[in-house]
Amino acid sequence: MLRALRHHVREAWDGLWRNPTLSLLSAAAIGISLYVLGLFLLLAVNLNRFVEDLGRQTQVQVYLREEVTPDQMRTLRAEFASDPAIAAVRFITKADARSRFQRDFPTLRDLPQRVGGNPFPASFELEILDAYREPEALDRISKSYQKAPGVEEVRYDRDWTERLTAIVALVRRGGYGLGALLAFAALVTVGATVRLTVLARREEIEIMKLVGATAGFIRGPFMLAAAAQGFAGGVLAVAGLLCTHRLVERAEFFRANPFLSIVAGRFLPAGASLTLAAGGALLGIVAALLSLRRAGTV
Amino acid sequence: MIQFFHVTKRYAQGAQALTDVSVHVEKGEFVFLTGPSGAGKTTFLKMVFRDEVPSSGQVVVNDQDVATMPARRVPYLRRQVGVVFQDFKLLPRKTVFENVAFATQVIGLSRKEQRSRTFQVLEMLGLNHRLHNYPEQVSGGEQQRMAIARALVNRPLILLADEPTGNLDPDLAREIMGLFRDINSHGTTVIIATHDRDLIRRMGRRVISLDQGRLAAPGAA
């Protein structure tokens, strides 16, 4: 077993260096497909995190009517205090709402003045306990205050969260789709490389078979070489992703954009990076197996 | 050791290489397979190491039915059969030593065993002064001996040789035949395909004669 492995390693190494350009091309093909897949994963991982954060900050906004009375506000506060779903209550005055708008949208700072006065309503921000963050519970809370005296409207950000979750799923599926397409292209490239090597060594393989070499003994070096090319491709892809991530993280252009800054958030977990590299090796092995079967020589 | 039962071989193009051939070769026998070109000698040999399978009939080698044998068993059959090919089938990028050692490596012998067996067989065949030469750097006779060395190095039970003296001058042909006789005297079953009638007469061994794929003179010559 160990002897056969030593033979495979030696032959695989020789095979890789017999045509370095082809070997490099195979590794690059796998590298590119995994890089693209990784890029989408990176996007999905960070978007996911963003959505999770949003979910954690789930709040219910209770907007008050202009003519709300202090009594009505007191009643509302008492109801909030006795509601088991509510963790904390924050009162946002009309002035606070205006300042918040001016802070979030600096280019529209003077809009409140232009429309005359302060169009933003006062509101209560209700922080919801973890156990009550399901859509049904949020609906119940929302409905129970909708009809209360002095309340204009009750809103919560569930729709937003759900929409973002759908986007994350779409991004992930898109990544898988494109990754699979590129992986197929990589399979073809690596397969062609293996086939060329098999053709170049046809005579040797023929003699090996005639003197009693098993299929495993003949295939071993090809598979090992393809796995090495794939692994190198995977490592290249992870390195490329790391560089891209750093670049996005440091470039002012990306940081200024709230959406891209989400993407630049965090790098892939170590497990995912390792899986990408191992996936490269697996891709190489599959390509070699398919190609050896198709070549029919072995 | 080798049994052919009503073996017929038809190729896809319609040509019939063997027709209803039944023959037995005993363990340790030395047999000549003869007949004109195209008589089916090479097909006969190829069936013994399962490079071809019969279209009908049965070929049994060392108690194994080669036609129904699963593909994964074929390498182990071939390790029992050493073959000297008519065109030698040497690897031009490997030296004399490497060409022979190659066969021992393929069956998974240890490095030490590979070297020891290869040196032994090359010495026996008088090639120990050519170890580091490439096939193109040695004579036709030496290439022939390289091919024999590779067939013998794994100590097969059966040795097949397809026209092993075809490219050799008479002295060298005699020398090679003497070598086959020695190998046979150690218990290896030897089948030699040749159309050299003088050689067959001189050796005085059993002859299987084929003509247009049919057994022309079964039994002893």
Contacts between the chains, C-beta under 8 A, distances in Angstrom:
chain1	res1	chain2	res2	distance
A	3	B	108	5.8
A	3	B	110	6.7
A	3	B	111	7.8
A	4	B	108	6.0
A	7	B	105	6.5
A	203	B	89	7.7
A	203	B	91	6.8
A	204	B	91	5.7
A	206	B	89	7.5
A	207	B	89	5.4
A	207	B	91	6.5
A	207	B	102	7.4
A	208	B	102	7.7
A	208	B	106	5.4
A	209	B	75	7.5
A	209	B	78	7.7
A	210	B	49	7.3
A	210	B	51	7.3
A	210	B	78	6.5
A	210	B	83	6.4
A	210	B	85	7.9
A	210	B	89	7.1
A	211	B	78	6.6
A	211	B	79	7.7
A	211	B	102	7.4
A	211	B	103	4.2
A	211	B	106	5.4
A	211	B	107	7.6
A	211	B	150	7.0
A	211	B	154	7.2
A	212	B	75	4.6
A	212	B	76	6.9
A	212	B	77	7.9
A	212	B	78	3.9
A	212	B	79	3.8
A	212	B	103	7.7
A	212	B	106	6.2
A	212	B	107	5.6
A	212	B	154	7.2
A	213	B	75	6.1
A	213	B	106	4.0
A	213	B	107	7.6
A	214	B	72	7.3
A	214	B	75	4.6
A	215	B	71	7.7
A	215	B	72	7.2
A	215	B	75	7.8
A	217	B	106	6.4
A	217	B	108	7.6
